[in-house]
Amino acid sequence: MDLVYRPERYPFLTPDLPGVGGTLRLLPQDFQVEEVPAYLPQGEGEHLYLLLEKEGLTTRQVLEFLRDQVGVPEKEIGVAGLKDKHARTRQWFSIPKRYEDALCLLEGLRGVRLLDAGLHANKLRTGHLKGNRFRILIRGGGPKERAEAILRVLQAKGVPNYYGPQRFGLGGLNPVRGYELVKGGKGRGSPWLKRFLVGSLQSLLFNDWLALRLERGLYDRVIPGDWAKKHATGGEFLVERPEEAERALRLEISATGPLFGKKYPEAQGEARALEDEVLVRYGLRREDFALRRGARRPIRVPLEEWRVEEAPEGLWLSFFLPKGSYATSLLREVMKVEVDAGDSPEGEEGEG
């Protein structure tokens, strides 16, 4: 029973297409992320929205600066998602309007620029974003035609929605600690840390389920008993009619996998048997996750706005991914090498 996250055990969607190789993140500006908000500030309200560009800092470090140096209570600071440290990222924060005069203190935070600000009626909350736009340099990667061939497949079939390595901690060991918590019920650390560790185990089980569907030829299919997600609206429904298979082939809907918990919609029949197969692999039961809320996560996400540009230093990839997905999952397909995790998540991590 191997609970250590090992990315090489997860199959590619495009194994027959050679990758471009190369390396990532030599410089922060090689990895650019722009948050796409669900809405923009309306111009009035008690919450001040700040669009910040940062390099060399995690989202958490910026939040701590706002708390410790600007004086904003942590519970009153809002963010929609978490962004990488070793990158140039743009994301929105919200603070109460009454702290507006203290924002000049941001000039003391090296690596941060204030790009825009506006008022809104509500605090920014986790998940209040559509997704992220990426512009990433693969140094030494090529040729361009290889990347384009792979991206055309991903556009047609969707990007495998694997959780990236940053979900699993140093050495990929967090699922092991999460397993000890769900089986033993005890462990050291804060409630937040325990939730994160169990979340890592949930994520490993999801990745294993995704890999199993790929191996069985069920990646771009739905089968009776699946819970499917409508990509256009986000709605989920139980698959009961055979004709839903055509919608899956058109990437209108996708099967969803389990983040086990007490309130997630449970699959039935043949689809449930696939989930059981993953649980049995580790001697787990659904009941072991009774303290988690649970959710379902799509097996794939649409790829939009992609472009490849050649440069003397390598290839620039530009693309949009919806919230909750990882650029690393796309990059490993294009490069055909296991990519680095960075120090923090690239996408929203509040699921499950």
Secondary structure, DSSP 8 states (H G I E B T S, - for coil): ---S--GGGS--S-TTS-----B--SSGGGEEEEEEESS---S-SSEEEEEEEEES--HHHHHHHHHHTS---GGG-EES----SSSEEEEEEEEEGGGGGGGGGGGGSTTEEEEEEEEESS---TT-EEEEEEEEEEET---HHHHHHHHHHHHHH-EE----GGGS-GGG-HHHHHHHHHHHS--SS-HHHHHHHHHHHHHHHHHHHHHHHHHTT-TT---TT-EEEETTT--EEE---TTHHHHHHTTSEEEEEEE-SSSS----HHHHHHHHHHHHHTT--GGGGTTS--EEEESEE--EEEEEEEETTEEEEEEEEETT--HHHHHHHHH-S-----SS-SS-----
